[in-house]
């Protein structure tokens, strides 16, 4: 239990950043119509299934069309 109390101050900000990145990614996917590769359904699946940092980062690197 003592180790949990030591790690918790580092995990809470990490979780907040992860959730914020996922929410922004989902917002971006839903508000844009054009993607470099794939379509909206594929990128929603990638973002949700890989909802840790990996899914949103993959979307912004490979799926996001430059405005």
Buried (B, 14 or more C-beta within 10 A) or exposed (E): EEEEEEEEEEEEEEEEEBEEBBEEBBEBBEEBEEBEEEEBEBBBEBBBEBBEEEBBBBBBEEBBEEE
